């Protein structure tokens, strides 16, 4: 190889020869260059590069071994070089003219050889230094591997000492790694410095060495970077693990302290709190309280430890780099729970001790007070008091007993109710409560007067109510019967049945009246008992007595009429039977052969029967006449068909009269037949004697009816009754004389029929005249006496009726109506009595004044009659006023009852509405959905309609009450009614406002439900969108896809946020209006929280999308850099290859 050229006059360099030395993969080619007189050895080529060190320890060792072998081979030629130099010296010596040339050549060759050997030695030193570097790197890597294995293998530790030892290993390992790292760094620096200082004179070789240096430095730096990265990562891991271990150590210390405190609490506090005794007396309880206070001081010290531990736990939990927080949290919570539980138990213990102390204190005071009460009770029982007074005083003492023991018993009972039945904690309290209860029972048992009083009062009330019920039922039953129109009967049997019924009713009514006579005493006794039923019973008694009086009066009137009717029918029947007997007797003809004496005896018997019939017949006629006269004075209120009885009486009288006429004809025929057997003289003589006797009797009666002095008829009932009794005693005699007169008249007619001349015709005519005059006077006399007696009876009855004071108006509607009805009935009766009495008085006065022969005086009677007339007018005025008052009271009561009905309707409506609200409000929030709210609104609308109807009724009622006529009917009470109506209207208006407000609240609840539903729907849509976008984002691989997804998400989600916030504001406003500020805030807390969570989720997702976009962008950039770097690395590798350079 020859290189020639002229560069600034320098001689050209010529390659004389090349020498190749190879050992394994190492090879060098040394060129012998000659330049003028200089000879130079040049490293033409080196494989591998002089500065190439290998990628690892093995490669470096291989290079070193090859290089050493190659160096050895080269050095093996050193003797030849030196021999060649020796030959050159010899040749120079031989050729002195060439000595300088050969000297220069020898010198340069020697220097070149030495330089070549030095270069190769430096290469060897480089390889040794590289080998040391790789050894240090291997050691560093081994230590890193050991540290990684240490980190990867979980280190178990049993206690804090093991943990401390583990931390010491961490420190040591970190120190070793640092030392090895520093050693490696130093060696790498040394190696790199060596490579930098490695110089080759030959520019060609030097440029190639530079490339090798770059490659070696790159390998060094790559290995160093890789190891340092591992070290840094390891340091981070070690740091993290050490931090974790330190945290664990800290947690372990915390755990030990927590265990100590827990054991302390359990061993001392729980053991103390297991002693749940409260004491059996006040002294024992006070000792337990003192013991508790001492223990509480210790517990407060333990609480400081607990607070420190919980504060430390909070710090641990707040730190982000702590692990196993859950265990700390659980243990801290357990410790806090144990501490709180113990303090709760202690507070409960203190509360129980304090309550027990209060109980024992109150029980002790109660026993002391009960002792003094027992002394008062004994003193009270030893004195004599009436039952009500004794009951009142005992009741006061009993009240004191209860008040004294109530507090202690309530405290004790409260303990016992809350106590565990299996626990003996409340044994002392239970015993003390039992003793106190026994003491109270003992003292209460000595206060029996109020029970006796209550029993007696209840018996009286029950008995009175029973009597009232029986009497009322009897009155109601009897009144219903008497209210019906009753027929007196058309025959004797029917009339006797009717009379018998009325007599039974009269007897039963008297029994009821007799029972009611005891009521005033019972009511008085109830007044002494201070019974609230007194007023009610008094009102009932008053009304019932009035009804019974009316009933008794009506029954008595009916009985009186029926007795007269029955007496007439009975007498008429007897007369009828007597007439039939006489008809049979007169129809039978006497025997012709009878003697005169027997004929006489038959005639005497017949005459006696005839006279007896005449007497009875006249009596019946008088009875009938008196019945008809009395029937005219019967009141229509008796509901007795007197007209039918009058018709029966008149028909009966007429029938008897006809029968008597027929019998008279039979008697005449029989007399004619019988008298044929008797001599005419005897018959005449007998007739004369009988005529004289009858005339004498008539004159006697006439004298009796014409007294010397006049009798006053108006004195009183007693005088009139005596006159009537005297007349009734003489009446049979009058009837007998009437019969005799009629007999004498018939005998005179009979004798005239026989043709016997009668000289006594004038005497018979005079007898008939006298008889007619006496008969008329008797009838007048009897009529005047009957009317007088009836007049006095009516007068006395009126006087008694008018004596009764008017009862104050009752305020119960039924009682008020009964009172009005009774007054109207009484008013009708009194009016009838006034009218009848005045009529009778006028008739009596007129009759007496017309017939002065009666011998009666009516001056007093006229005064009474005038008094009756004046009294009738006054009474009528007062009665009308009283009736107006009663009518006003009835109307007032009816109005009050109507108000009460309206109030009851309002209360019922209000109660049902409140129940509707309560049933709705007790539903949970889930049940109060939109459908339920709308249904509730429908129900409220229904109640609102009912309320409007009630409001209209009340308004109409108020209008009616405010009318003038209504005010007149209400009398003196319109103001009270108006106030009651106004109050009711006010309540209705207030309730209407409540209903309207509730309805508005329900409407707001509907709006709230709808807003909530819209909000929840929006939340669900947003949540679903967040989930979908999150899912889609995980599938995005490019920045552009993430950007599109982000824009679409923003476009869809963010516009809904203001809408949701507007809904939340609407929900908040409605909730505050519905539930108030506090409850409204509580109501919307979840909604606001959920909205904030969704906002956070939206923001988080947006940030995540942005981070993902940036991450993908960074990854794309890093990928581009990696690709570019790999490309450069590959390019450099190819460029610096010695065998196949690309350039």
Protein Blocks (a to p, Z undefined) as FASTA:
>chain_A
ZZdddeehiacdddfbdcdddehjbccddddddehjbccdddfbacddfklgbjbfklmm
mmmmmmmmmmmmmmmmmmmmmmmmmmmmmmmmmmmmlmmmmmmmmmmmmmmmmmmmmmmm
mmmmmmmmmmmmmmmmmmmmmmmmmmmmmmmpccddfblmlmmmmmmmmmmmmmmmmmmm
mmmmmmmmmmmmmmmmpccfblklmmmmmmmmmmmmmmmmmmmmmmmmmmmmmmmmmmmm
mmmmmmmmmmmmmmmmmmmmmmmmmmmmmmmmmmmcgbjafklmmmmmmmmmmmmmmmmm
mmmmmmmmmmmmmmmmmpmkbghklmmmmmmmmmmmmmmmmmmmmmmmmmmmmmmmmmmm
mmmmmmmmmmmmmmmmmmmmmpccdfklmmmmmmmmmmmmmmmmmmmmmmmmmmmmmpcf
kbcklmmmmmmmmmmmmmmmmmmmmmmmlmmmmmmmmmmmmmmmmmmmmmmmmmmmmmmm
mmpccdebjbfklmmmmmmmmmmmmmmmmmmmmmmmmmmmmmmmmmmnopaklmmmmmmm
mmmmmmmmmmmmmmmmmmmmmmmmmmmmmmmmmmmmmmmmmmmmmmpccdfkbcfklmmm
mmmmmmmmmmmmmmmmmmmmmmmmmmmmmmmmpcfklopafklmmmmmmmmmmmmmmmmm
mmmmmmmmmmmmmmmmpcfklmmmmmmmmmmmmmmmmmmmmmmmmcfbdcdfklpmmlmm
mmmmmmmmmmmmmmmmmmmmmmmmmmmmmmmmnopacfklmmmmmmmmmmmmmmmmmmmm
mmmmmmmmmmmmmmmmmmmmmmpccddddfbfklmmmmmmmmmmmmmmmmmmmmmmmmmm
mmmmmmmmmmmmnopafklmmmmmmmmmmmmmmmmmmmmmmmmmmmmmmmmmmmmmmmmm
mmmmmmmmmmmmmmmmmmmmmpcfklmcfklmmmmmmmmmmmmmmmmmmmmmmmmmmmmm
mpmklmmmnommmmmmmmmmmmmmmmmmmmmmmmmmmmmmmmmmmmmmmmmmmmmmmmmm
mmmmmmmmmmmmmmpcbfklmmmmmmmmmmmmmmmmmmmmmmmmmmmmmmmmmnojklmm
mmmmmmmmmmmmmmmmmmmmmmmmmmmmmmmmmmmmmmmmmmmmmmmmmmmmmmmpmklc
cZZ
